[in-house]
Amino acid sequence: MRKRATGTVVDPTPFRVRLALRDLDGVTLLALPAVLFVVTLFIYPFAYGFVLSFQPKAGNWLANYTKFFSDPFLYDTIGATFRLAIPATLINVLVSVPVALRVRRMRYRRLLTAILVIPITLGTVLVAEGLLIYLGPQGWFNRVLFIIGLGKIRLVHNYTGVMLSLILSGFPFTFLLTLSYLTGIDPSLEHAASTLGAKARARFVHVLMPLLAQGLAINLCLSFVQTFSVFPSAVLLGAPAGDTRVISIAAYQAAYEQYDSSMASAIAMIMGFCQLVVVVLILSGRSLAYRGAVSGGKG
């Protein structure tokens, strides 16, 4: 430290060094564009929607939420969305585990992985259109059933059609995540258990599953958030006014049919809160499965 003629104390440490001591070096500043991007496209719209939800067209500041939870046609959409999202999430994640276990040991793993992830490249709308063509009343599947004398089965414009679409479009995503977690586990751990006499089931339960549990929890969260926000499948393959009237449809109708952006924002906030509750429950419960290292990485 040194003093000026005026008596003030001057720190001789360069400004750049002082910033580095506060973890604000050049590398940290490289993250600034990403932070601005997140604030501009995510945090600000969320904050704006949150405030807008308390500015209804009529009534007090809670009028939108009061209207939603007092109208069965609106609040029943929460249950309808959960009835689709939870089974689809569990099916996708649980099925991805044995498939990933088998694929990771196969010779043509890259080719099989590419085939399994094709639905991601198509998108939900094209998947829905394909299901309408193949499983519709005049589709190939029902025509074959009719020819062989088994009649026709209604597989679209109902709960089944939406569920099939969620599974087909969501499974590649969960499969890729599960496969990445599995390939990150050191194979020597399984080999060591095998040399000690552990059978395949014991190795999976006591070696792989504890190391995979943390990753599966994240997989469950991401898959649930994806399926809970279902919209195109519910409209194209479901019954938008019936048992597949999900909460995203209610938000869309409020915004673009009733032109009530405040009510649409309130529904979106309720939708986000439901997702947050489930994600918190999953992340809180993952420690019950395993409290050790999050993974058994290679090397």
Secondary structure, DSSP 4 states (H G I P E B T S, - for coil): -EE-TTS-EE--S-HHHHHHHTT-SHHHHTTHHHHHHHIIIIIHHHHHHHHHTT--SSSSTTHHHHHHHH-HHHHHHHHHHHHHHHHHHHHHHHHHHHHHHHHTTSTTHHHHHHHHTHHHHHHHHHHHHHHHHHHSTTSHHHHHHHHTT------SSSHHHHHHHHHHHHHHHHHHHHHHHHHTS-HHHHHHHHHTT--HHHHIIIIIHHHHHHHHHHHHHHHHHHHHT--HHHHHTS-TTTTT--HHHHHHHHHHTS--HHHHHHHHHHHHHHHHHHHHHHHHHGGGT--S-S-----
